[in-house]
Amino acid sequence: MRASSRSRTKGTKVKLIIATIKPFKLEEVREALTDIGVRGMMVTEIKGFGSQSGHTEIYRGAEYAVNFVPKVKLEIVVNDAMADQVVDTITATAKTGKIGDGKIFVLDVAQTVRVRTGETNEDAV
């Protein structure tokens, strides 16, 4: 193994937090995460279903099934020490108390590299 490959795996552990939330909660969640020090995130508009498994709507007098509900997916990479705070912030801010509020997944990240500088792991976040 080359020395540069070994050095990329050293350092503080980082976590990938994937959260699905209701679209109208995005800005409120972004502001709350910025307030606690999150410096970046990726946002994707997605469709999916969970417990609510879609619903029916009426359009021009015809009823039709909406099987996939619009959601927003957030992907956030933070150091291990900050992960619980990020999860708590998303949970508190995105919660409406109604079905379909979303889910949060926390995964270990094996390696992070900032392309521009070559910084790794926590330094790359």
Backbone as a ProteinNet text record, in pm:
[ID]
protein_1_A
[PRIMARY]
MRASSRSRTKGTKVKLIIATIKPFKLEEVREALTDIGVRGMMVTEIKGFGSQSGHTEIYRGAEYAVNFVPKVKLEIVVNDAMADQVVDTITATAKTGKIGDGKIFVLDVAQTVRVRTGETNEDAV
[TERTIARY]
84.2	0	88.8	57.5	133.9	106.9	202.6	189.4	69.7	45.9	-65.3	-199.2	-207.8	-331.9	-357.7	-251.6	-267.8	-311.2	-253.9	-284.7	-429.5	-488.8	-626.7	-725.5	-688.4	-781	-759.7	-654.6	-630.5	-722.3	-730.1	-802	-937.2	-1010.4	-1139.8	-1240	-1325.9	-1431.8	-1536.8	-1595.5	-1704.2	-1826.6	-1942.2	-2070.3	-2143.3	-2216.1	-2306.7	-2447.1	-2515.2	-2653.6	-2742	-2831.6	-2928.2	-3064.7	-3129.8	-3260.9	-3359.8	-3479.1	-3588.2	-3688.7	-3727.6	-3818.9	-3923.3	-4025	-4126.2	-4063.8	-4095.1	-4031.2	-4048.1	-4162.6	-4183.8	-4101.9	-4039.2	-3955.5	-3808.3	-3772.3	-3631.7	-3561.9	-3617.3	-3550.2	-3534.6	-3635.2	-3629	-3520.4	-3511.9	-3409.1	-3270.2	-3256.7	-3127.2	-3078.8	-3168.5	-3131.8	-3088.7	-3161.4	-3129.1	-2994	-2965.4	-2837.1	-2722.5	-2744.6	-2642.7	-2612.8	-2716.3	-2699.7	-2613.5	-2615.6	-2534.1	-2396.8	-2367.4	-2233.5	-2215.8	-2325.4	-2313.6	-2274.3	-2166.9	-2111.3	-2154.2	-2222.6	-2267.5	-2357.2	-2434.5	-2520.7	-2559.3	-2600.9	-2653.2	-2803.2	-2879.4	-3024.7	-3073.7	-3162.9	-3220.4	-3371.7	-3444.7	-3589.5	-3616.6	-3694	-3722	-3871.3	-3913	-4048.9	-4038.2	-4128.6	-4125	-4252.1	-4256.5	-4367.9	-4320	-4389.8	-4360.1	-4491.6	-4511.5	-4633.6	-4759.8	-4750.8	-4870.2	-4904.6	-4809.6	-4824.4	-4912.4	-4887.4	-4957.6	-5095.1	-5167.9	-5301.6	-5376.8	-5504.2	-5582.1	-5608.3	-5613.7	-5645	-5749	-5818.7	-5916.6	-5862.8	-5853.8	-5804.7	-5904.7	-5961.7	-6061.9	-6175	-6218.5	-6332.8	-6302.5	-6180.6	-6144.6	-6055.2	-6081.6	-5999.9	-5886.6	-5766.3	-5653.6	-5561.6	-5487.3	-5398.7	-5262.5	-5209.5	-5073.1	-4993.6	-4917.8	-4846.3	-4713.9	-4655.4	-4529	-4547.8	-4501	-4518.1	-4387.8	-4397	-4274.6	-4205.4	-4074.3	-3991.1	-3864	-3787	-3654.1	-3554.8	-3446.5	-3342.5	-3222.9	-3179.1	-3059.9	-2947.7	-2829.3	-2711.3	-2608.4	-2569	-2481.7	-2369.7	-2244.8	-2130.4	-2072.8	-2064.1	-2013.2	-1919.7	-1838.9	-1753.6	-1842.5	-1788.7	-1862.8	-1922.8	-1849.4	-1894.5	-2018	-2038.9	-2149.6	-2275.1	-2264.2	-2373.1	-2502.1	-2493.2	-2614.5	-2684.6	-2607	-2665.1	-2736.8	-2678.5	-2741.2	-2872.3	-2871	-2992.8	-3100.3	-3063.1	-3159.3	-3216.8	-3132.4	-3177.3	-3274.1	-3241.9	-3332.2	-3464.4	-3457.1	-3578.8	-3669.6	-3612.6	-3692.8	-3749.4	-3671.4	-3711.2	-3805.9	-3788.5	-3869.4	-4001.6	-4015.6	-4134.1	-4258.9	-4364.4	-4495.9	-4593.1	-4555.4	-4644.2	-4742.4	-4732.1	-4821.9	-4744.5	-4817	-4755.1	-4677.6	-4563.4	-4484.1	-4379	-4349	-4247.6	-4108.1	-4083.1	-3955	-3879.1	-3756.3	-3666	-3526.1	-3442.2	-3301.9	-3218.1	-3114.9	-3021.1	-2881.7	-2806.2	-2669.7	-2576.5	-2478.1	-2384.6	-2241.3	-2154.6	-2011.7	-1955.8	-1863.5	-1796.9	-1653.2	-1614.5	-1480.3	-1373.1	-1404.2	-1303.2	-1371.2	-1314.4	-1360	-1237.2	-1245.8	-1135	-1190.7	-1133.4	-1167.7	-1085	-1150.2	-1083.4	-984.7	-1024.4	-939.9	-807.9	-810.1	-690	-626	-700.6	-649.8	-669.5	-731.3	-757.1	-846.2	-830	-903.9	-986.4	-1083.8	-1171.2	-1228.2	-1210.8	-1274	-1226.2	-1100.7	-1048.3	-1118	-1167.5	-1234.1	-1380.1	-1433.5	-1572.9	-1577.6
-117.5	0	124	218.5	342.3	426.2	509.3	594.6	687.6	742.3	835	765	637.6	563.3	540.1	508.2	485.7	613	725.6	849.9	893.7	850.5	889.4	822.5	710.2	642.2	680.1	756.4	802.4	918.8	950.9	1071.5	1040.9	1146.2	1137	1067.2	988.2	920	1021.7	996.9	1082.8	996.8	1060.3	993.3	1057.3	975.5	1022.7	1013	1125.5	1129.7	1152.7	1058.8	1069.5	1089.2	1198.3	1228.6	1254.8	1199.2	1234.7	1315	1428.9	1518.7	1571.1	1635.6	1700.3	1824.2	1847.4	1958.7	2096	2123.5	2257	2280.7	2175.9	2188.8	2214.7	2210	2219.2	2344.6	2460	2584.3	2595.2	2554.6	2558.1	2463.4	2344.6	2248	2299.8	2357	2412.2	2520.2	2610.9	2717.6	2661.3	2563.8	2504.2	2432.9	2363.4	2294.8	2394.3	2502.6	2606.7	2667.1	2687.1	2744.4	2657.7	2524.5	2437	2408	2466.7	2455.7	2362.1	2311.3	2228.5	2319.8	2282.3	2370.6	2336	2226.1	2191.6	2070.3	2057.1	1940.9	1929	1811	1788.4	1766	1823	1813.5	1759.6	1660.7	1601.3	1592.6	1631	1611.9	1467.7	1397	1256.6	1230.5	1110.2	1063.7	928.4	901.1	772.7	749.7	636.6	610.4	524.9	536.9	459.6	415.4	446.1	404.3	458.4	580.4	640.1	578.3	511.2	440.6	513.7	640.6	720.2	764.5	830.6	877.8	902.4	938.5	968.8	1118.2	1169.5	1309.8	1319.1	1432.6	1456.4	1568.1	1540	1637.3	1645.1	1762.8	1785.8	1683.8	1659.6	1572.2	1424	1384.9	1242.9	1212.9	1100.7	1060.1	972.2	997.6	913.2	891.8	782.3	745.8	810	864.6	916.2	815.5	729.8	622.1	668	771.7	822.5	967	994.3	1125.8	1205.1	1333.3	1414.6	1429.8	1413.9	1429.6	1501.9	1540.9	1597.5	1509.3	1471.9	1392.3	1482.1	1481.7	1555	1454.6	1486.8	1406.8	1499.5	1464.4	1549.9	1464.9	1509.5	1439.5	1527.9	1469.1	1543.1	1453.9	1515.2	1432.7	1356.9	1246.2	1153.7	1223.2	1316	1383.7	1470.4	1512.9	1603.1	1529.1	1401.7	1326.6	1328.1	1302.6	1299.2	1435.6	1541.2	1675.8	1705.3	1661.8	1681.7	1604.3	1479.1	1397.4	1460.8	1505.2	1569	1696.7	1774.2	1899.6	1873.1	1776.7	1742.6	1691.3	1603	1545.4	1653.9	1743.2	1849	1947.3	1977.9	2081.5	2029.3	1906.2	1851.4	1792.2	1773.2	1705.4	1792.2	1732.8	1796.8	1720	1595.9	1511.6	1432.8	1448.2	1377	1268.4	1171.5	1063	1119.4	1059.9	1104.4	1208.7	1228.8	1327.4	1290.2	1161.7	1122.4	1021.4	998	903	962.3	912.6	952.9	827.1	818.1	706.1	761.4	693.9	736	621	650.7	548.8	591.3	494.5	522.8	550.2	646.4	678.4	627.5	544.6	486.3	589.3	680	776.6	898.8	1015.3	1140.9	1214.7	1265.4	1339.4	1465.2	1580.2	1704.6	1707.7	1709.5	1698.9	1812.9	1934.2	2050.9	2047.5	2009	2020.2	1887.7	1778.9	1649.5	1624.2	1718.1	1698.4	1574.9	1507.5	1384.2	1388.2	1299.1	1274.4	1403	1428.3	1545.1	1675.2	1681	1801.9	1829.8	1724.8	1739.8	1781.8	1767.1	1804.2	1952
0	0	0	-83.2	-88	35.9	70.9	189.4	176.8	56.8	40.8	59.1	23.1	43	190.7	265.9	409.6	480.4	443.4	513.7	490.7	385.2	358.3	452.9	511.7	600.9	746.7	777	913.4	945.2	1073.7	1112.8	1172.7	1196.1	1260.7	1170.4	1229.7	1155.5	1113.1	998.1	951.4	923	928.6	908.5	791.4	717.5	612.9	669.4	672.9	720.1	599	576	467.1	530.9	496.4	553.6	442.1	454.8	364.6	445.4	389.9	460.6	362.8	418.3	334.8	269.3	141.3	68.9	134.4	192.6	249.8	376.8	430	548.9	515.7	388.6	348.8	400.3	377.6	415.9	567.3	640.6	786.9	839.2	779.8	819.3	782.2	663.3	620	716.1	754.5	848.2	983.5	1033.5	1163.5	1158.3	1048.3	1034.6	1021.4	949.9	937.3	1074.5	1154.9	1289	1379.9	1360.8	1446.7	1386.2	1268.8	1213	1094.9	1039.4	918.6	804.3	734.4	631.9	490.2	471.6	337.9	338.4	232.2	215.6	68.9	31.4	-103	-89.3	-181.8	-177.1	-311.1	-304.2	-423.8	-406.9	-511.1	-508.8	-549.7	-466.1	-492.5	-477	-513.8	-488.3	-422.2	-331.7	-264.8	-186.7	-118.5	-29.5	86	195.5	315.3	374.5	499.2	568.4	502.5	448.2	389.6	255	191	63	-38.1	-54	-154.5	-106.6	-196	-164.4	-294.4	-284.5	-404.6	-410.9	-533.2	-555.6	-665.4	-668.5	-775	-863	-993.8	-1090.2	-1204.5	-1227.2	-1330.6	-1322.4	-1200.2	-1178.6	-1176.2	-1207.7	-1207.6	-1088.1	-1023.3	-909.8	-959.9	-910.4	-949.2	-829.7	-835.8	-725.3	-744.1	-636.1	-634.3	-551.4	-620.7	-552.8	-491.7	-547.3	-496.1	-451.5	-331.5	-269.9	-285.7	-323.6	-334.9	-199.6	-199.8	-80.3	-121.3	-22.5	-45.4	29.4	-38.2	25.8	53.8	179.6	221	242.9	196.3	223.3	287.3	409.2	488.4	544.9	525.3	582.3	692.9	813.3	929.1	1008.9	1096.2	1182.1	1280.2	1327.8	1413.4	1535.3	1594	1715.6	1692	1568.6	1538.2	1488.4	1458.7	1395.6	1477.6	1606.5	1689.2	1692	1697.9	1699.4	1567.2	1455.7	1324.7	1317.4	1360.6	1359.8	1447.5	1566.2	1656.4	1596.4	1530	1468	1354.5	1268.6	1157.8	1213	1311.7	1369.8	1426.7	1504.2	1567.7	1465.7	1362.6	1267.7	1160.3	1116.3	1007.6	1055.7	1184.9	1239.4	1228.4	1171	1169.1	1257.8	1293.2	1372.2	1288.4	1156.7	1065.8	992.2	941	866.6	747.2	717.3	602.4	636.3	764.5	803.5	754.3	730.8	672.8	755.2	711.4	776.8	777	869	875.2	888	805.4	808.4	836.8	922.4	954	917.4	830.8	783.8	810.4	831.8	842.9	704.1	695.2	568.6	578.3	482.4	485	451.3	360.9	317.7	258.7	283.9	226.2	173.4	50.5	-9.6	-74.8	-42.6	-111.8	-239.9	-353.3	-482.8	-504.1	-472.1	-499.3	-424.8	-295.8	-213.5	-175.9	-189.6	-146.3	1.8	74.3	216.7	233.1	348.2	368.7	495.5	499.6	613.7	672.9	802.6	864.4	800.4	760	695.7	562.2	497.8	368	382.5	502	524.8	549.4
[MASK]
+++++++++++++++++++++++++++++++++++++++++++++++++++++++++++++++++++++++++++++++++++++++++++++++++++++++++++++++++++++++++++++

